[in-house]
Amino acid sequence: MMERIKYLAIKELIQTFRDRRRRILITISPLIQLFLFGYVAILDVNNVSTALLDLDKSQESRELARRFEGSGYFTITALPGSPEEMGHLLDRGAVLVAIQINRGFSRDIKKGVPAGLQVLVDGTDSNTALIAMGYVSTIVGIFSRDLPAPAGVTAEKAYFRTRVWYNPDLKSRNFFLPGVIALIIMLTCLMVTSMAIVREREVGTIEQLMVTPIRPLELVLAKMVPASVIGIAQMVLVTALGVLWFHVPIKGTFPFLFLCTGVYLLSVLGIGLFISTISKTQQQALMASFLFFQPAVLLSGFATPIENMPQVFQYITYASPLRYFLVIVRGVFLKGVGMEVLWPQVLALLVLGTAIFLLSAMRFKKRLA
């Protein structure tokens, strides 16, 4: 049995990489997705175009302006001469943030009373606006804390410090890139698995295979081997590039990530096998793969928290293997946790994957009969 599976799997690997379009899909597509998410699809806000109107022109106002520009978050691109001109810059979209330091800013600071500062933010992009407002609040807060207390004014004794665990720099790249591993594995393995079996049926070789001593289960397992090899190879490639090129930390152990990827592949290959049983052509299999992939990504928590979804959709996410693997891969990369913490996700993935694979294999054998 193992001998037949081995030779059939070798034949599948050769046939998979013989197709030029499939080679491009397997090798180039993961790299494109990785670099797009690494360089383009990030939520960090830097070099925000800013207009600064200093009506006080004092030492304190110049120091505050210097801190804004030196923070790396804001770039002073305009120095309007009036509030009206500052408003026009926002209207035209020339700047995203407009800061106005009011007259008497220095005088109020020396008296120990709240100093006037107005910040206008373009709220068209709500995410950027919220992050920019947070940066402004932090810079002004540090500036206020560094000022010497005026004579006769008692400084506040209470203060708080914030510490961010697991992703101290709050880089969205560290959040997204581990999830890219799960997306690439699912997308590539879905297409390779679903189209591999349909191709045999489309060209008429499936009947030739069935008259050989090869059993249906052996054929299924042999068809899964190339997709498994490709999935593991892509996981290693994306992990290496993410750590070495993008400097995403991996605090957990690679063997545990390797093990969980194998369990995850069980579900993905089972879904691909199911798609192959309902498709008659490779084009149908490709369309069905994308039809499943897009909702799976949206319901996985890859970009938006599952807790923010309506209750009915939260229940649907429990049927998605991508949901569990995203928790695992981010836990391994950012938190450095292992089986002692992630065992519920691993167990759910194993049960779900086994069920999907067995049901798909049964349907496949029934379709061949």
Protein Blocks (a to p, Z undefined) as FASTA:
>chain_A
ZZmmmmmmmmmmmmmmmpmklmmmmmmmmmmmmmmmmmmmpcbdehiacddddfkopakl
mmmmmmmmmnomaccfbdcfbfklmmmmmmnopafbdcdddehklmmmmnopacdddddd
dfkbmmlmmmmmmmmmmmmmmmmmmpccdehiacdfbdcddddehilnopaklmmmmmmm
mmmmmmmmmmmmmmmmmmmmmnopmmmmmmmmbdfklmmmmmmmmmmmmmmmmmmmmmmm
mmmmnopacfbdfklmmmmmmmmmmmmmmmmmmmmmmpcbfklmmmmmmmmmmmmmmmno
mmbcfklpcfklmmmmmmpmklmmmmmmmmmmmnopafklmmmmmmmmmmmmmmmmmmmm
mmmmmmmZZ
